[in-house]
């Protein structure tokens, strides 16, 4: 049995901290969409890779759809089904298209410094 303080703490985290995850993912996705550049670090090295449009736009859309998918965890009913389906299908589509572009060598990178 949990103590009353434990229940209050978990309720506070669920109510105030948990919504920041989808908001943060959506904000990061919109930032990538607006700037047209996505920088990431593949592997464990210290080198970074910068994707340019249209690949950065696909990465931005991926994070927006991922935010929809995470939002589905906090809703119920028809909205949950809609958010889950749209989020999952959109994220998988962006991931598959970007992965195919990477494998075919069509991805657009910024020149290394």
DACORDA-V680241 format. One record per residue. N is the residue number from 1. SS is DSSP state (H for helix, E for strand, C for the rest). PHI is phi as a letter, one per 40 degrees, with the letter a starting at -180 (999 if undefined). PSI is psi in whole degrees, -180 to 180 (none if undefined). Layout:
BEGIN
N;SS;PHI;PSI  N;SS;PHI;PSI
END
This chain:
BEGIN
1;C;999;137  2;C;c;151  3;C;c;160  4;H;c;-34  5;H;c;-35  6;H;c;-41  7;H;c;-40  8;H;c;-41  9;H;c;-44  10;H;c;-35  11;H;c;-39  12;H;c;-43  13;H;c;-45  14;H;c;-38  15;H;c;-40  16;H;b;-32  17;H;c;-40  18;C;d;-38  19;H;c;-15  20;H;c;-25  21;H;c;-55  22;H;c;-32  23;H;c;-42  24;H;c;-43  25;H;c;-44  26;H;c;-41  27;H;c;-41  28;H;c;-41  29;H;c;-43  30;H;c;-37  31;H;c;-44  32;H;c;-42  33;H;c;-41  34;H;c;-37  35;H;c;-29  36;C;g;16  37;E;b;138  38;E;b;120  39;E;b;131  40;E;a;165  41;C;b;103  42;C;c;137  43;C;g;-157  44;C;b;-5  45;C;c;176  46;C;c;-1  47;C;c;149  48;C;b;155  49;E;b;134  50;E;b;119  51;E;c;139  52;E;b;171  53;C;c;143  54;C;c;-7  55;H;c;-35  56;H;c;-35  57;H;c;-38  58;H;c;-39  59;H;c;-41  60;H;c;-44  61;H;c;-37  62;H;d;-46  63;H;c;-34  64;H;c;-45  65;H;c;-35  66;H;c;-36  67;H;c;-40  68;H;c;-41  69;H;c;-43  70;H;c;-35  71;H;c;-31  72;H;c;-24  73;H;c;-24  74;H;b;6  75;C;b;178  76;C;a;165  77;C;g;-148  78;H;c;-37  79;H;c;-39  80;H;c;-47  81;H;c;-43  82;H;c;-48  83;H;c;-41  84;H;c;-47  85;H;c;-48  86;H;c;-44  87;H;c;-46  88;H;c;-47  89;H;c;-43  90;H;c;-44  91;H;c;-43  92;H;c;-40  93;H;c;-48  94;H;c;-41  95;H;c;-43  96;H;c;-43  97;H;c;-45  98;H;c;-40  99;H;c;-41  100;H;c;-41  101;H;c;-38  102;H;c;-45  103;H;c;-34  104;H;c;-6  105;C;g;23  106;C;c;-5  107;C;c;145  108;C;b;116  109;E;b;155  110;C;c;148  111;C;c;141  112;C;c;151  113;C;c;none
END
